[in-house]
Structures are given as C-alpha cells and as structure tokens.
Amino acid sequence: MHNERVAPFCRTPNFDNLRRTLLRQGPPGPVPFIELFADPGLMQTLLGQQMSWDALVAPWTSQGGEWEGRAMLDAILRFCSEHGYDYVWAWPGLHFPRSNFQLSTDTAAAGNWRSGVRFWQDETTGPIQSWADFEAYPWPRAGRISYRGIEYLNTVVPAGMKISMIVGGIFENSSWLMGLQSFSYALYDRPDLVAAICQRVGELTLATVAHAVSIDNVGMVFLGDDLGYANGTLVSPAVLRRYIFPHYRRLLEIVHAAGKLVLLHSCGNLERIMDELIDLGFDGKHSFEDKIMPVEEIYRRWGDRIAVLGGVDMDVLARGSVDEVRQRTRAVLESCAAKGTGYCLGTGNSGANYIPAENFVAMLDEGQRWNRERFPGTDR
C-alpha cells in the first residue's frame, strides 16, 4: 500500500464552512477535516512525489535568489486540495537558531529527512544559559523575517481555500533556548533571565503574526505550543500565567482584530488550565490522546465553549487495522459531530510519517461517508 497511488478525495474547499464550524455557529453542516500539518513522509506516499523536510524548509527561510521551495509548496497545496482540507498550511520564516538536538534513526516506512534520521529535543541544555549568552545570541530581526512561502500561496490558493499559518510556540521556543531542565532551574535562580527570553520570543512571535494576518488569504493562525505531558503541564500554571499567557492574550487580540481565527495545538494533559485557555479566547483546541482524556470527554466538558479539533488517537492510527481506524473514527464522529458544529475531524496530533497511509485515508474516508449520510448531496 505504501507505494500505491491513492485516489484523491473529491471535495470543494469551503473555508466559510470551516469558520462556521470553529465558531460553533449554525446551521449544522458537514464536518470539516483538520490537521496542524502532515509530515513529508506521509505526503510523499499519498502523492507519489518525493518530499522531505530538507526541501520543505526552503520556502520559509529563503530571502532571495533561486527558490526551489516553490515545488514543495505546490505539493502541499495539492495534498491539502486532494485530501479534503479547506486550507493549506504554511510557516513564516521566524527561526530561533539552536543546535541542542539528539539524533536517532527514523524507523518509519517513509522518512522525513534525506539523511534518514529523526530529531529529538535535548532538554538538558541550550544556547542561552546566562545573560552573556542572551546578549550574544543571534536574535532574529522582525523586519527580516521571510513570508515568501505564505506570499506565494496567497497568489495561488483556489477559490474557497485559505492559508493556515503555523507559528512556533512562545513557551516551546523559550524553553528550548535554554533546555527545559535549565529553564526550570532558572525559574528559581534567574527569573529575570527567563522573563527576558519569554519577552523577546513573544515580541518576535507577535510581530510575525501581525504581519501575516495582513496577507489577504491567511484565514487563521495555528499556534503550536506544547504545554503539557501525560499527567499535567510541564511547568506550573502559575509560571504560564506569568510568562506565557500575556503574550497569548495579545496574539489573540491581534488576530481577532484582523477578522481571522486562532487555533491552539498543545499536547499533554491541560485539564488544569483548559478553562483559562478558553477564557483567553482561542477559537479551537487541537491535540488529544485517549490515555489522557478521550476526545469525546473533551467535547462533553468544553465543546460548548471552544471548538474541539481532531482526536482520532495516534496509537490507533499507527498500529490499528483499517477497520479499527474506521470504527474509532465513527465513534468520535457519533459523539462529537452530531450537532454539525464545533468539531473538526483529524488525528490526535498530526499526519505523522509513521501512520500507515491506508489508515490515514480510512479516517478521512469515514469522515466523508459520515457527511454524505447526514448531508445528502454534499461533496464533503
């Protein structure tokens, strides 16, 4: 199956329907599909076209000269169009240089990097460990951040489709610059340094978002900021309230003032802060795991206040049979999509390259069947 070309879905992009669903507005309609993004390995399997992260980063880091990344953007747009998404994802060129990574072999059937490796964050250290490191660090300049990929997609997205700009998280980038272990110690030993790092990362993130939402076909911002692990938040809620949430609040104000949407992708157990995230004003929450709290329970508890996104468990998608994936997808839809609003179908995390292509397609196909059963005549 991994070498077989999968027939595309026949769906007309309809971002207005996605927006209606995210804002939990009527009338009831077909459930949209949603992902933060899909890995190159999965996309290349489904498209029959060679892709890798090496090539995909080019559009967002390139400032001029020859630009080979356009072909990768065209491939992402094709993937999103053929698999039923109402938007195409893209990144700006905001990048915080660091080398605190650990490498291992990528054992997935379809690799993401040409070198065949998988990268892991080294949480023991990072490029900033002192005030001297902070001053010497090559901080990005807001005026030099590249939007080349987003600007290109702005000119080619088909009618009815918008761009979802993925922006890196303020907590993630701040903690990665120190390594979570050092960051955690610094919360006690050097809170002024932690505050300065979070402030600089926050300012650059907000400047990036403010520019991006001025681009016509950017329809939403997808903030990727993992705040938790299986049993709770990575740092105390008090730390998040002090250093992170003020930047969230301003980001939401900027995007909503432009008439665009803001979605939060955050892994981990966020039960203790879920009400606060909703009160901040996020339009949707993404990334759920059955062993923490099944998406049905998430929807039952908070679905009347925020759109619930994805939630088909990654373990089922990665290790289950096609029938098991269909059954789990159908169960999620029966619980979360019955109102015809407030829920979008997708994985519990992202279109990872270790998900068998046939399982990913089965999830989407089950969603399309659901929509046709409940909304006869729809192409969704």
Secondary structure, DSSP 8 states (H G I E B T S, - for coil): -TTS----------HHHHHHHHTT-SS-----B--S-B-HHHHHHHHTS---HHHHTHHHH--SS--TTHHHHHHHHHHHHHTT-SEEEE--S-------EEEEE--SSS-SSTT-EEEEE-TT--S-SSHHHHHHS----GGG---HHHHHHHHH--TT-EEEEEEE-HHHHHHHHH-HHHHHHHHHH-HHHHHHHHHHHHHHHHHHHHHHTTSTTEEEEEEE---EETTEESS-HHHHHHHTHHHHHHHHHHHHHTT-EEEEE--S--GGGHHHHHHHT-SEEE---TTT--HHHHHHHHTTTSEEE--B-HHHHHHS-HHHHHHHHHHHHHHHSTTSSSEEB-BSS-B-TTS-HHHHHHHHHHHHHHHHHHSTT---
